[in-house]
Amino acid sequence: MPAAVVFAGASAPVLAVLAAGGLTEAALTDGERDRADAFHFATDRTDFVAAHLLVRYGVGRHTGLPATEVMIQQRCDECGETTHGRPTVPGVPVRLSWAHGRGYVAAAAAAVPIGVDVERQDRPDGAADLAGLYASALAPREVDLVRAAPDPGAAFRRFWVRKEAAVKLGLATLDTLCDLDLSALGLATGAARWDGLHLLDWTDLGDTVAGAAVSTDPPVLTRLG
């Protein structure tokens, strides 16, 4: 298997595929189930559960361990909380990343550092809404590319998922997104190299989902569902 594989798909079909293989909510920890039950909307709960099971599936594919027995642990290096922070599998040398939102999930379990993010892009975005995000999230040359794009909302989200994936890789923080200039990558999707790293962009569900993975090895996308 490649060193960096990303699994992705619509949340409900992903859950169905995983359940058919015996991977269900029973594999989650008590803490994960508590967090899942805290969501106000059933769709958000489904996304959370799907992402946390999908990353176990990835660990199983990568290591050969039974996915149902994979224990995911999170701990924030700054505050010590276990509801967020870099995820790990205790005792297993594997790098993890996942993302979920509005009916879509992605997860990776890799031998190398990796960050993954997804964003639905089928919601209307007004120019005023986007303008408020430019200064905090985009470098000046990225702003120019977004403003010139036929669909500025989709262009902005393309840079957004790339930067969120980079944050998960530890290359930036949410406070320094505008200092991370990815304008040289343009807006085309696919595989690209950037500053010694490998980027994979993709779209899904009729181009309503933007996804990105950043890794030290070329990420490979596998769709489920």
C-alpha positions, 0 to 999 in steps of 0.5 A: 500500500502507498505510504499516504492513502486518503479514504473519502466519501459521502457519510451515509454510504461510507457508514454502510460500507464500513458496517458491511465489513463489521465496523460500527459505532461499537468500535468508538470509545466512550468519549467519542460516543459522548461527543457524537451524542452532543451534536444537536443535528443528526447529520452532524453526528453521522459525519462525526461517527463516519470520520472516526470509523473511517480513520480506523478503517484506514489504520486497519488497511495500513497496519493489518490490525483489526479496525474494530480494535483500533483505539484512537487517542487525542490530546492537546499539547497546549491545554491537555484536553482529550476532546481535540489535539493531534490524534494517535493510535497508542503504540502504533507508528501511524499518522492520522488525519480526518475531516468531516462536514455536511454529509462528507468525510475523509480520513487518512492513516499513513506511514508519513505526516499527512493532513486532510481537509474537506469542505462542501461548496454548494452553499451560496456565498455573497461577496461580502461574506468572502471579503470578510475572510480574505484578510485573515485567510489569504495571502495577497496573491491568493486574493487576486486569484480568487477575485479573478476566478469565475466562481470566487466562492469555490476558489476560496474554498480550494485554498481553504481546504489546502490551508486547513490540511497544512494546519493539520500537518503543523505547517501553520495555525489558524492565526497564520493562514494569511502568511502561508502563500499557496498561490503558485499552486493555482486553482487546478485540482490534482496532484502537485508539489509544493515546498518539498511536500505533495498536495492532492486536490480533489472534488466530489459529489458533483463538484460540491465537495472540495478536498485536499491532502498534504503529505511528505509522500504523494497522497493517493485517494480511494473513494468509499460508498 
